[in-house]
Amino acid sequence: MKSLSVGHVSSRIGLSQPATIFNNTDNLFHLVRDIASTVDIHCLLIDEAQFLEKAQVIQLTDVTDELNIPVLCYGLRTVFRGELFPGSQQLLAWADDLTELKTICHCGRKANMVLRLDSVGNVIKQGAQIKIGGNDQYVSVCRQHFKSGMASRRKDELMLEGFDD
């Protein structure tokens, strides 16, 4: 069995738990099967699932189908250019169930897009898809404000009240 790299997954509010670290070449079915041979796994949680490879998404379906371990994946749907992350595209195709965790745009509408900002707050529309860290450089916005490149509410803009999907 490959030696496991143990790290931690941490929330923005400071909660932290031990986690197994993997990379894009790891076979997740084999990794989970090997761990499950020594420890009971009741559920598998994958964070930053947008970075999964297609093969890894299929391997996770094998974890559920063959090992009978539920798999919950969390991640973004689209990159700052308005395109699906490759891992998210595969998850949308292969998942048994999808639950969207809703975020709100500065206007009050549902935010389903992400803008990347430079150090002075200008919207960036090109560049590397992956930028590790820098959570402060991303702003969740609705489609309308994504298209217009509006990352924050204007002082003269009114908030929507009672907005529903």
GIPEDA-V41932 format. One record per residue. N is the residue number from 1. RES is the residue in one letter. PSI is psi as a letter, one per 40 degrees, with the letter a starting at -180 (* if undefined). Layout:
BEGIN
((N,RES,PSI) (N,RES,PSI))
END
This chain:
BEGIN
((1,M,h) (2,K,i) (3,S,h) (4,L,i) (5,S,h) (6,V,h) (7,G,a) (8,H,i) (9,V,h) (10,S,i) (11,S,i) (12,R,d) (13,I,e) (14,G,e) (15,L,i) (16,S,i) (17,Q,i) (18,P,i) (19,A,i) (20,T,h) (21,I,h) (22,F,i) (23,N,a) (24,N,e) (25,T,e) (26,D,i) (27,N,h) (28,L,d) (29,F,d) (30,H,d) (31,L,d) (32,V,d) (33,R,d) (34,D,d) (35,I,d) (36,A,e) (37,S,e) (38,T,e) (39,V,i) (40,D,h) (41,I,h) (42,H,d) (43,C,i) (44,L,h) (45,L,h) (46,I,h) (47,D,i) (48,E,f) (49,A,e) (50,Q,e) (51,F,e) (52,L,i) (53,E,i) (54,K,d) (55,A,d) (56,Q,d) (57,V,d) (58,I,d) (59,Q,d) (60,L,d) (61,T,d) (62,D,d) (63,V,d) (64,T,d) (65,D,d) (66,E,d) (67,L,e) (68,N,f) (69,I,h) (70,P,i) (71,V,h) (72,L,h) (73,C,h) (74,Y,h) (75,G,i) (76,L,i) (77,R,d) (78,T,i) (79,V,i) (80,F,e) (81,R,e) (82,G,e) (83,E,i) (84,L,i) (85,F,i) (86,P,d) (87,G,d) (88,S,d) (89,Q,d) (90,Q,d) (91,L,d) (92,L,d) (93,A,d) (94,W,e) (95,A,i) (96,D,d) (97,D,i) (98,L,h) (99,T,h) (100,E,h) (101,L,h) (102,K,i) (103,T,i) (104,I,h) (105,C,i) (106,H,e) (107,C,e) (108,G,e) (109,R,i) (110,K,h) (111,A,h) (112,N,e) (113,M,i) (114,V,h) (115,L,i) (116,R,h) (117,L,i) (118,D,a) (119,S,e) (120,V,e) (121,G,e) (122,N,i) (123,V,h) (124,I,h) (125,K,e) (126,Q,i) (127,G,a) (128,A,h) (129,Q,d) (130,I,h) (131,K,h) (132,I,h) (133,G,a) (134,G,f) (135,N,d) (136,D,e) (137,Q,e) (138,Y,i) (139,V,h) (140,S,h) (141,V,i) (142,C,i) (143,R,d) (144,Q,d) (145,H,d) (146,F,d) (147,K,d) (148,S,e) (149,G,f) (150,M,h) (151,A,e) (152,S,i) (153,R,h) (154,R,i) (155,K,d) (156,D,e) (157,E,h) (158,L,i) (159,M,i) (160,L,i) (161,E,h) (162,G,f) (163,F,h) (164,D,i) (165,D,*))
END
